[in-house]
């Protein structure tokens, strides 16, 4: 083989390699995107892309998609289905992080708020929880999804707080990476979990906490769908 032919073969090989490299690099980047450390291992970029169409009607936040998906197979399955549209409005609940003080100054320090405007249900979450573990957000959402109308009561709050505690109890076992004890939302969830465990996995002590909460002092004892206190 003469030198000219050899040079042409080398050049052709280099060109083929040059065209292949970007595709290979793109594929590797897609496979090895670093996800937040509080995401369970199964929540890869590929898996999240697969579940996004299911949860997209609730809003734009990826972490909310993960949180809702983590409710599958837990006591929060009812809440997950409610958020996806199986609720009194018949529509998916819209979820977003929002400064709750802009709704009412009294709500500024709330962790989350269930809201109804016309026929649309909303769940607004305090922006300080944007970086919370999705497992803790899942427990919070399981609570807020139970508020589906303009009525509230001590019985409803007791049920919602107990739901939240039971879901967090499950999630903290299923996904221990969610238990980031330095995050304020996790502190809330662990406080509820202790009350739940202390009451032998019932609402006993949670009910007492709800009854003594100043924010609930004007609530009636019961509300539609929550007639037992």
C-alpha positions as CSV (number, residue, x, y, z in Angstrom):
1,X,0.0,0.0,0.0
2,X,1.4,3.3,-1.0
3,X,1.7,6.2,1.5
4,X,-1.1,8.3,-0.2
5,X,-3.6,5.5,0.2
6,X,-2.5,4.9,3.8
7,X,-3.0,8.6,4.6
8,X,-6.5,8.6,3.1
9,X,-7.5,5.5,5.2
10,X,-6.3,7.2,8.4
11,X,-8.1,10.4,7.5
12,X,-11.4,8.5,6.8
13,X,-11.1,6.8,10.1
14,X,-10.5,10.1,12.0
15,X,-13.6,11.6,10.3
16,X,-15.8,8.6,11.2
17,X,-14.6,8.8,14.9
18,X,-15.2,12.6,14.9
19,X,-18.8,12.2,13.8
20,X,-19.5,9.4,16.4
21,X,-18.1,11.0,19.4
22,X,-20.8,13.6,20.0
23,X,-23.5,10.9,19.9
24,X,-21.6,8.7,22.3
25,X,-21.0,11.7,24.6
26,X,-24.6,12.8,24.5
27,X,-25.7,9.2,25.4
28,X,-23.3,9.1,28.4
29,X,-24.4,12.5,29.6
30,X,-28.0,11.4,29.5
31,X,-27.2,8.2,31.5
32,X,-25.1,9.9,34.1
33,X,-26.9,13.1,34.9
34,X,-26.4,13.7,38.6
35,X,-29.7,13.7,40.5
36,X,-30.2,15.3,43.9
37,X,-28.9,13.0,46.7
38,X,-32.3,12.9,48.4
39,X,-33.9,11.3,45.3
40,X,-34.2,7.6,45.7
41,X,-31.9,5.7,43.4
42,X,-34.6,4.6,41.0
43,X,-35.4,8.2,40.1
44,X,-32.9,8.6,37.3
45,X,-33.3,11.2,34.6
46,X,-34.7,8.5,32.3
47,X,-37.3,7.3,34.8
48,X,-38.4,10.8,35.6
49,X,-38.8,11.5,31.9
50,X,-41.1,8.4,31.7
51,X,-43.3,9.5,34.6
52,X,-43.5,13.2,33.7
53,X,-46.6,12.9,31.4
54,X,-48.5,11.4,34.4
55,X,-47.8,14.3,36.7
56,X,-47.4,17.2,34.4
57,X,-51.1,18.3,34.8
58,X,-50.2,19.2,38.4
59,X,-47.6,21.8,37.5
60,X,-44.0,22.3,36.4
61,X,-41.9,21.1,39.3
62,X,-39.9,17.9,38.8
63,X,-39.5,17.4,42.5
64,X,-43.3,17.3,42.9
65,X,-43.4,14.6,40.2
66,X,-41.0,12.5,42.2
67,X,-42.9,13.2,45.5
68,X,-46.2,12.1,44.0
69,X,-44.7,9.0,42.5
70,X,-43.2,8.1,45.9
71,X,-46.8,7.9,47.3
72,X,-47.5,4.8,45.2
73,X,-48.0,1.7,47.4
74,X,-48.2,3.8,50.6
75,X,-51.1,5.0,52.7
76,X,-50.9,8.1,50.6
77,X,-52.1,6.4,47.5
78,X,-55.6,7.9,48.1
79,X,-54.0,11.4,48.2
80,X,-52.0,10.7,45.0
81,X,-55.1,9.7,43.1
82,X,-57.0,12.8,44.5
83,X,-54.2,15.1,43.3
84,X,-54.3,13.4,39.8
85,X,-58.1,14.3,39.6
86,X,-60.0,11.8,41.7
87,X,-61.4,14.6,43.9
88,X,-64.5,16.7,44.4
89,X,-63.5,19.0,41.6
90,X,-62.8,16.2,39.1
91,X,-59.6,18.0,38.0
92,X,-55.9,17.5,38.8
93,X,-54.8,19.7,41.7
94,X,-52.4,22.4,40.7
95,X,-49.3,22.4,42.9
96,X,-46.7,25.2,43.2
97,X,-44.3,26.8,45.6
98,X,-45.6,30.2,46.6
99,X,-45.0,32.9,49.3
100,X,-48.0,32.2,51.4
101,X,-47.8,35.6,53.0
102,X,-49.0,37.1,49.7
103,X,-52.3,35.3,50.2
104,X,-52.7,36.3,53.8
105,X,-50.0,37.6,56.2
106,X,-51.2,35.1,58.7
107,X,-50.2,32.3,56.4
108,X,-46.6,33.4,55.9
109,X,-45.1,30.7,58.1
110,X,-47.4,27.9,57.1
111,X,-45.6,24.9,55.5
112,X,-48.4,24.5,52.9
113,X,-51.9,25.5,52.2
114,X,-54.8,23.8,50.4
115,X,-56.8,26.3,48.4
116,X,-59.9,26.4,46.2
117,X,-60.6,29.0,43.5
118,X,-63.8,28.6,41.6
119,X,-63.7,24.9,40.6
120,X,-59.9,24.5,40.7
121,X,-58.1,23.1,43.7
122,X,-54.5,24.2,44.5
123,X,-51.8,23.2,46.9
124,X,-49.4,26.0,47.7
125,X,-46.1,25.0,49.4
126,X,-43.8,27.4,51.2
127,X,-40.7,28.2,49.0
128,X,-38.4,27.3,51.9
129,X,-39.2,23.7,51.1
130,X,-38.1,23.8,47.5
131,X,-35.0,21.8,48.4
132,X,-36.7,19.4,50.8
133,X,-36.4,15.7,50.2
134,X,-39.2,14.6,47.9
135,X,-40.2,12.0,50.5
136,X,-41.0,14.7,53.0
137,X,-42.9,16.6,50.3
138,X,-44.8,13.4,49.6
139,X,-46.0,13.2,53.2
140,X,-46.9,16.9,53.2
141,X,-48.9,16.5,49.9
142,X,-50.8,13.4,51.4
143,X,-52.1,15.8,54.0
144,X,-53.0,18.7,51.8
145,X,-54.8,16.5,49.2
146,X,-57.5,15.8,51.8
147,X,-58.6,19.4,51.8
148,X,-60.9,19.5,48.8
149,X,-63.5,22.1,49.6
150,X,-63.9,25.5,51.4
151,X,-64.9,23.8,54.7
152,X,-62.5,22.6,57.4
153,X,-62.7,21.2,60.9
154,X,-60.8,19.8,63.8
155,X,-61.8,16.3,62.6
156,X,-60.5,17.0,59.1
157,X,-57.2,18.4,60.4
158,X,-56.8,15.4,62.7
159,X,-57.3,13.0,59.9
160,X,-55.0,14.9,57.5
161,X,-52.2,15.2,60.1
162,X,-52.5,11.5,60.9
163,X,-52.4,10.6,57.2
164,X,-49.2,12.7,56.9
165,X,-47.6,11.0,59.9
166,X,-48.5,7.5,58.6
167,X,-47.1,8.3,55.1
168,X,-43.9,9.7,56.5
169,X,-43.6,6.6,58.8
170,X,-43.7,4.4,55.6
171,X,-41.5,6.6,53.4
172,X,-38.8,7.0,56.0
173,X,-38.5,3.2,56.0
174,X,-38.8,2.6,52.3
175,X,-36.6,5.5,51.3
176,X,-34.2,6.3,54.3
177,X,-32.3,8.9,52.2
178,X,-35.4,11.1,52.7
179,X,-34.7,11.5,56.4
180,X,-32.4,14.5,56.1
181,X,-32.8,15.7,59.7
182,X,-31.4,19.1,59.0
183,X,-34.2,20.2,56.8
184,X,-37.1,22.0,58.5
185,X,-39.7,19.9,56.7
186,X,-38.1,16.7,57.8
187,X,-38.1,18.1,61.4
188,X,-41.9,18.6,61.0
189,X,-42.4,15.1,59.7
190,X,-40.3,13.4,62.4
191,X,-42.2,15.3,65.1
192,X,-45.5,13.9,63.7
193,X,-44.0,10.5,63.4
194,X,-43.1,10.5,67.0
195,X,-46.6,11.4,68.0
196,X,-48.0,8.7,65.7
197,X,-45.7,6.1,67.2
198,X,-46.4,7.3,70.8
199,X,-50.1,6.8,70.1
200,X,-49.5,3.2,69.0
201,X,-49.9,4.3,65.3
202,X,-53.1,6.1,65.9
203,X,-54.4,9.7,66.0
204,X,-54.5,9.8,69.8
205,X,-51.7,12.3,70.4
206,X,-52.0,14.0,67.0
207,X,-55.6,14.8,67.9
208,X,-54.5,16.5,71.1
209,X,-51.9,18.6,69.2
210,X,-54.6,19.7,66.7
211,X,-57.0,20.6,69.5
212,X,-54.4,22.8,71.2
213,X,-53.3,24.5,68.0
214,X,-54.0,28.2,68.1
215,X,-54.4,28.3,64.3
216,X,-57.4,25.9,64.6
217,X,-59.2,27.5,67.6
218,X,-62.0,28.8,65.4
219,X,-62.6,25.6,63.5
220,X,-65.9,23.7,63.9
221,X,-65.6,20.1,65.3
222,X,-66.6,18.5,62.0
223,X,-67.0,19.2,58.3
224,X,-68.5,17.4,55.3
225,X,-66.8,14.0,55.0
226,X,-65.2,14.3,58.4
227,X,-68.1,13.8,60.8
228,X,-66.3,11.8,63.5
229,X,-63.8,13.5,65.8
